[in-house]
Amino acid sequence: MMAAMEPPGITRHRRPFLAPLWVTLLALLIAAGVVYTVYRGAATTIVVLASSGEKAPGTIDDPPISAEGEGRALRLTQMFAPGGAGRLDALYVSSERRAQQTAAPLAELLHLTPTVYDVKDAPAVATALLHGHGGGAVLVVGSAAALQQFLRQLAGPAGAGVTAAEPDLLYIVSVPSFGRARVLQLKY
């Protein structure tokens, strides 16, 4: 006689399939990692544009700065001196004598070697400046024409309407990694 088959002693309980939950959790972790990386990589570059000091009266092609220009150069030095308004990572100066004389006291105080640029290369220098000093603070000293080119290149439409004619104006251009640049105009 045949004995009736008995069910096995161990029965398997089926576990719920958890793969959708694990895949969702993994996707959320990856997304959080990407957001964190982008957030850490986002930086704002600050570019301060200062006009070179006023010309000394004369008829030479590249005149030195006047006494008023020397006073303005000293005020600029006081603004960016250690313990002052902020730390500069780089100093850019046009090849004009007045611009170099305006930046000389600050360069000496901060022990920075200024990068000299030609006025006609200002747009290319502005682009290179953003790539080379991303997230830093840079001071650019130049003529009104050079500063206008920098403003157009750095701030786009926001800088196109700003005129860089007065020698006692500072333009602070805040260029974020994402978003639009902002221009702040100050008298010093």
Beta strands, then each sheet from edge to edge (+ up, - down):
strand 1: 44-51
strand 2: 90-94
strand 3: 115-117
strand 4: 137-142
strand 5: 169-176
strand 6: 182-187
sheet 1: 3+ 2+ 4+ 1+ 5- 6+
end
